[in-house]
């Protein structure tokens, strides 16, 4: 445990930030699962709608530094390939 006041504050702030990041990661995973389910169902319109939501969520996660920008680009590419394979 930290003894210095500023170190104690950093522990508190880090705990809050970790919780916020966990919420964003969890929401992102849920959105990606919904997209996979829409693609698996074979409904093109539902898949396209879910694609837009998923890409936006990935971009937001990358902007908040929850995931690396290259990882985000890789995920978006994979999402696009799945959508295009449906056609």
C-alpha positions in Angstrom: 0.0 0.0 0.0 1.2 3.5 -0.8 2.1 5.9 2.0 2.5 9.1 0.0 -0.7 11.1 -0.6 -0.2 11.4 -4.4 0.4 7.6 -4.7 -2.8 6.9 -2.8 -4.7 9.2 -5.2 -3.2 7.4 -8.2 -4.4 4.1 -6.8 -8.0 5.5 -6.6 -7.9 7.1 -10.0 -6.4 3.9 -11.6 -9.2 1.8 -10.1 -11.9 4.1 -11.5 -10.2 4.2 -14.9 -9.9 0.4 -15.0 -13.6 0.1 -14.3 -14.5 2.5 -17.1 -12.2 0.7 -19.5 -13.8 -2.6 -18.5 -17.2 -1.2 -19.3 -16.1 -0.1 -22.8 -14.4 -3.5 -23.5 -17.5 -5.4 -22.4 -19.8 -3.3 -24.5 -17.5 -3.7 -27.5 -17.4 -7.5 -27.1 -21.2 -7.6 -26.9 -21.6 -5.5 -30.1 -19.1 -7.8 -31.9 -21.1 -10.8 -30.8 -24.3 -9.3 -32.1 -22.6 -8.6 -35.4 -21.4 -12.3 -35.7 -24.9 -13.5 -34.9 -26.4 -11.2 -37.6 -23.9 -12.6 -40.1 -24.5 -16.2 -39.1 -28.3 -15.7 -39.4 -27.8 -14.7 -43.1 -29.9 -11.6 -42.9 -28.1 -9.0 -45.1 -29.9 -5.9 -43.8 -29.4 -6.9 -40.2 -25.8 -7.6 -40.8 -25.2 -4.3 -42.5 -26.9 -2.4 -39.6 -24.8 -4.4 -37.1 -21.7 -3.7 -39.2 -22.1 0.1 -38.9 -22.6 -0.2 -35.1 -19.6 -2.5 -34.8 -17.2 -0.3 -36.8 -18.3 2.8 -34.8 -17.7 0.9 -31.5 -14.2 -0.3 -32.7 -13.3 3.3 -33.8 -14.4 4.7 -30.4 -12.5 2.1 -28.5 -9.3 2.9 -30.5 -9.9 6.6 -29.9 -10.1 6.0 -26.2 -6.9 3.9 -26.4 -8.8 0.9 -25.2 -7.3 -1.0 -28.1 -4.4 -0.2 -30.4 -5.2 1.5 -33.7 -3.7 -1.3 -35.7 -5.8 -3.8 -33.8 -8.8 -1.7 -34.5 -8.0 -1.6 -38.2 -7.5 -5.4 -38.2 -10.9 -5.9 -36.6 -12.6 -3.6 -39.0 -11.0 -5.4 -41.9 -12.2 -8.8 -40.6 -15.7 -7.4 -40.1 -15.7 -6.1 -43.7 -14.5 -9.4 -45.1 -17.3 -11.3 -43.2 -19.9 -8.9 -44.6 -18.6 -9.1 -48.1 -18.5 -12.9 -48.0 -22.3 -12.9 -47.4 -23.0 -11.5 -50.9 
